[in-house]
Amino acid sequence: MSISKSQIKLITSLQQKKYRLKESLFVVEGIKVVDEFLKSDFELNSLFCTEDVKECYFGSNPEIITEIELKKISGLKSPNKVLALFKIPKETRIDQLLGLKVMLDDINDPGNLGTIIRLCDWFGVKEIICSKNTVDCYNSKVVQSTMGSLTRVNIKYVDLMSYIEQTSQPLFIADMEGENVYNSKLPSDGIVIMGNEANGVSNDIKKIVTHKLTIPRYGEIQATESLNVATATAILLNEFRRNIFIEKLS
């Protein structure tokens, strides 16, 4: 059975946020990533796969399509056997729980968001608080770059200032004038705020954050102005977790 024109139109339209919101659906591609979502609490809408992998997806009622048809609906340069549509879960209320969290202030690049989600999964951060202008976590490029970590990290889109005003957790931002992160005693409870790729953390947030951390440069020339936001997130999360490990040993 061939994929219909209406199905092709629907799937390709989901590359745009307005249609994802309208249909409450998003696209997941590739064997590994689709398998991660199938094992999760995300609800499957439909699944398309090529003949050679159909036995892997019998329980998901797959529609068998050709490689040519898969290329028509795929957003990847090299489609990988399977594409699925999952339902976007309904928004749940934010619980002001303790623990380490990441807050994202207007992150624009899908690759950066996807990498940060994967980093949070690696370092055991269960919740990311995003500004409403941060790129959509159901953007196909974000979904693919998380490699399934989106199924294990909760993403919330909120007004950051309102959230900050209500939280009792300590707030940390990366700042060139901050304390050397390698010399800092970091808690197990707190919110690490990462800023926009071009402009950093907004001035409104900077004004109310007292904990500022810097990742020192070691190059002789020191001409590099800043780190990629995902790279900086990795270094900071590593230091927060390393401090917890050291405390347990002492």
N, C-alpha and C positions, 0 to 999 in steps of 0.2 A: 504493500500500500504506500503510495507516494505522499509526501507531505503536501498539504494544501496551500494555496496562495494566501488564504486568511491566516493560517498558522505561521507562515513565513513573515507576513506583515506584522503579526503580533510580536513574534520573537525579536525581530530586528528593531521594532519600536521601543523595546525595553532597554535599549542602549541609552535612552533619554529618561531623565528623572521624572518628568511630568507623566510619562506613560507608565513608569513603574508605580508611581503613586496612584494613578487612575486604575490600573489593573491589580494592584497589590501583589505584584509578581516581580521576581528578579531571576537572572540567568546564572547558571553555574555550569562550567565546562570542564571536561577532562576527567579521566577515570579516577584519579586520586581524590580530587576535590569533590566530585559528585558523590563518591563513596563516603567521604566524611560527612556530608550533609544528610545522606540517607541514614546514617547511624545516629544522627542528632534528633533534636525535638522539632526541627523545621519540617513543615508540612509540604510534601511533594504535590505538585500540580500535574506535571506531565514529564515524560522522559523519552528522549529520542536517542537511538544508538544504531551503530552499523551491525550488519549481520554477524560479523566475527566475534562480537562480544555480547550478543543477545542473551546467552545462557546465564550471564552474570546478573542480569536484571529482570529475570522472569517474574520475580515477586513485585516488581514495580510497574507491571503492565506496560512494557516499552513499545514505542512505535519504531519499527525497523525502517531505517532510511539508508540511502547510498552515501558514499563519500562526497559525491558532487552535491547532494542535497544538504549534507552537513556543512559544507563550505558556504552555502547560501545563507545559513542561519547563524553561523559562528562569528564571533568577534575576534577570534584568534587567527594569526597568520598560518598556523599549523594545527588545525582542529584535531582533537584527540578522542575519537571514537564515540563520545557520548556528550550530550547536552541535556540539561534538565531545567525545568522551571519550578521554583519553590515560592511559596506564599510568604510575603513579608509579614512578620508577626505584628500583632497589635502592640501599641505603645503601653508599657507598664509604668507604674509610678516609680519614682526614684526613692530608694531607701537610703537614708543617711547612715550607712554602715561604716564601721571603721576598717582599717587596712590600707594598703597602698593602692592608690588610684592614679590614673593619668588623665589630665584635662588638656584638651586641644583647642587652641584659640585660632580659628579660621585657617586650618590646614587645607590647602587647595589641591595638592597633587595626589591623585589616586594611589600612585605607587608608594608614596610616603605613608599615607593612612594605612594601606594594606600591610606594609612592613611594620608599622607601629602596633597594629593589632596582633601580628604574629609575635612580635617581641613581648607584648603583654602576656600572651599565652605562655611563652617560654619562661618568663619570670614570675608567673603566678599572679598577675594582676587581672582581676576578674571584671573590672569595670572601667570603661573609658567614658568620660564626660566631654561631649563635643559642643562647641558653639553651633548655633543654627546655620552659620555660613560655612562650616566645615564640609568638605566634599561628602556626598552620600555614601554610606558604607555598603550600600547595595549596588553601587556602580560596578559594572562588570570587571573593570581593571582592579578595583579594590578587592572584590571577591576572589579573583584569581590569585592575586599576590598574597593573600592571607593563607593560601594553601590549606584551607579548612579551619583555621584558627577562629574565624568568625563564628563558628558554632560553639565556641567555648568562652568567648569574651562578650560581655554585655555592653552594647553601645547605646548611649543616650544623647539626644540633642536637646539642649536647653539654653536658656538665657544664662550665660556664665556669671554675670554680676549678681543675679538673684540667687543662684546656687551658692556662690561664695559667701554672700551675706548670711546665709542660713547654716553654713557648715561650721563645725567647731574644730575641724581637722587643720593641722598646720599646712601652710601653702609654700611651695618651693618653685622658683623659676630659675632658669639659666640666665646669667647676666655676666658680662665681661668684668664688671666691677664687684662681683660677688666673692664669697669665700671659696677657696680652693676645695673642690669636692673631695679630693684625696685626703684632705686634712680634717674633714667634717665628720662629726658624729651624727649619723642620720637615723631617724626613728623607723620603726616598722609600720607606723601609722602616719599617713600624710598624702597630699595631693601634689603630684609633679606636673607643673603647667608648662606646656610647650607651645611656642608661638608660630605665627604665620611665616612661611618660607622667606618672604621678602622683608617683612616689617617686624618680625618677632612678636613678643607678647604685647598686647595693647597697653597704652599708657594708663588707662583706667585701672587695669589689673595691677600694673607695676606699682601704682601709688599705694596699694593696700597690702602688698606682699612684703613681709619683713625678712623672709629667708631667701637669700639670693646665693646661687652657687655658680662657680665658673669652672669650666674644664680647661686647664692650662694648656697653652701651646708650647711645644718643645722644639719646633723648628728654629734654626739659627736666624733666618730672615724674618720669620713671623709675619709674612705678608697675607696669609689667609685670614679673611675677615671673620668667617664663621664656619661652623660645621653644618652638614645636612641635618635637618631636624630629626630624621629617623636615626641617624648615626648618634646624635647627641642623646636621644632618648635611650638608646642601647647602653651608652656609657653611664648615664645617670641611674637607670634601673639596676644595672650591675652593681653600682656602688651602694645603693640602698640595700640590696639583698646581701652584699658582702658584709655590710655592717651588722646585719642580723646574725649572719653565720659566725662572725667574730664574737659577738655577745654571747652566743650559746657556748662557745668554747671557753670563754673566760670565767 
